[in-house]
Structures are given as C-alpha cells and as structure tokens.
Amino acid sequence: MVEAVRVKNISKSFPVGRAKNPVLVNISFSLKAGELLVVTGKNGSGKTTLLKIMAGLLFPDSGQILLQGLQILKKQREAKRLTGFMGSEERTLYWKLTGRQNLEFYASLYNIDSKTVADRIEKLALRLELQEFLDKPVEDCSLGMKQRISIARCLLPHPQILLFDEPLKGLDRRTKEIFLELLETLREKNYTVIITTHNLEDFRALRHKRLELAG
C-alpha cells in the first residue's frame, strides 16, 4: 500500500541579516491513510513552515515530500489537489464577502460545477452548524464562525490530506467540540490529517501520532 504521506529529511532556513536561521532540520515521518499526526513545539520551531511546505506554499532547502506517492516538487499541481490547507493567519477569508460567497469563490478555483458546490456547501454548513451565519459578511462573524468557514473551505474540494495550522486557537467550546468530532469522522473516512498545536491536551482523547519540533 502506498503511504499517504512520506516526509524525508526536510530542512528549511530563513535569512537573518547575512546569516541563515535553520527552522527545520532533517524532519522525517510517514503516515498511512486515516492517521492523525499532531505536531507540537514552541513558537518559531517550524510548525507552520512545515505545513506550508507540505501544501506547496514554500520550498524546502533540501529533502523530499511524497503525497500518495507523488513528489510534490515534481508534480506540484497534482499534489496540491490532494491537500487542503487551513492556515492560522486571521485574514485567510475575504471579509466583505459572505461565508457562502467565500466558499463559492474557492470552489471555482477547482472548477467544481455549481450544483456540486451548492450541495457540498449545504452539507458542510449542516455538519459545522453554519446555516444561520453562511449568508452574513465574514467581517460580522465571530472568531469561531470564521474558523468554521475556513474549515469548510479546506474540506470543500474533498482533499485526501488535510493540514490544519493551530485550528483550535482562541475558539469557543462548541467550535472546539465540532472540530474534534469532525476529526473522528474524517479518520473513519480514511482522510489523513496533520495538525499543529501549542496545546496537546486538546487532542489527548484522540488516537494520534505525535511529532515534536525542537526549533
């Protein structure tokens, strides 16, 4: 069976003046379909950098990543279609648009037909308890609602590998519950999930692998 994820000796540095600051050094791990990996580490340890490299948003200095057997540096377009990435940055949605308009725009980037999009949005809105907020401008939504819309956007094109950067940070109790319940459902459906977090306690009840980055 082809591994869902194989990360081999990934390293990444960023320039600091004339020097280079190593953020990731020879990071390696593998995951099968249906597994959950929780990545922990202090600020600056490279958690977000790792996810962005896996999502194809940054290039590593060295190493290799295979997603369902595809090398992302050689098959970038195909590999990107396998992944859904939800970043921790606050402005990842268009705030003047409604939640529905954000989702429709994102779906258009994947050439998903309008009937399929409408059906998927309704199912995700029901699953994430978004119905009454879906047609409000994002700027008028709470942090928890914005996060739910971002989760829906990540899931919309049905990627098999999901990358969530600090998904529970600053959220209300109900949104946390919805997300943790969703993770169990995703595992049952054989999605592979990687999460970064400062608080491992949130995920202790879930079966998971753990990777700690030293920074």
HELIX and SHEET records of a PDB file:
HELIX    1   1 LYS A   47  MET A   54  1                                   8    
HELIX    2   2 GLN A   76  LYS A   80  1                                   5    
HELIX    3   3 GLY A   99  SER A  108  1                                  10    
HELIX    4   4 SER A  114  ARG A  127  1                                  14    
HELIX    5   5 GLN A  131  PHE A  133  5                                   3    
HELIX    6   6 VAL A  138  ASP A  140  5                                   3    
HELIX    7   7 LEU A  143  LEU A  155  1                                  13    
HELIX    8   8 ARG A  173  GLU A  188  1                                  16    
HELIX    9   9 LEU A  200  PHE A  203  5                                   4    
SHEET    1   A 4 ALA A  19  LEU A  31  0                                        
SHEET    2   A 4 VAL A   5  VAL A  16 -1                                        
SHEET    3   A 4 SER A  62  LEU A  67 -1                                        
SHEET    4   A 4 LEU A  70  GLN A  71 -1                                        
SHEET    1   B 5 THR A  83  MET A  86  0                                        
SHEET    2   B 5 ILE A 161  ASP A 165  1                                        
SHEET    3   B 5 THR A 192  THR A 196  1                                        
SHEET    4   B 5 LEU A  36  THR A  40  1                                        
SHEET    5   B 5 LYS A 209  GLU A 212  1                                        
END                                                                             
